[in-house]
């Protein structure tokens, strides 16, 4: 059996889970509500304060789906109870960020500012202090969505290896390269 798939998911207090006949799992908690469609072959049951995910056979595709859906449901439970946060740092001279509602305005060294529309489930906040790099903080209950938004923001100006300029995650270690060697 899958090492991840066979583990039951413990439900914290205040979290309700409903599994419909069409195999759609709905998780509701204090931070919000998320739904996830599950493959019809995978069986999801709510027993007491635990969610149990099981598979019908040991076929390769059933094994892969078993662990996948267990992880997705676990991420949903964590999201509606605690939420997810991602922080990105803008490193570079003149790099700025400003949140105006669900639009993130960024100045990244191009000839124009970039206006990035943030989805409704993600909340954006910008922390900018004097003499420090701006930090964009993303909060959401959906782990997949917050990861996708963070990756798209980073792709606008990925960190380069020589000076380290660009958009990086807070705490990320970059591999730096030595510059061109001087002629002796």
FENNOR-V702952 format. One record per helix or strand of 3 or more residues. SS is the DSSP state (H for helix, E for strand). FROM is the first residue (numbers start at 1). LEN is the number of residues. Records with the same first field share a line. If there is no record, write none. Layout:
SS->FROM-LEN ; FROM-LEN
This chain:
E->16-4 ; 24-6 ; 32-6 ; 43-5 ; 50-5 ; 84-8 ; 96-5 ; 103-5 ; 114-4 ; 123-5 ; 135-6 ; 166-4
H->60-22 ; 143-13
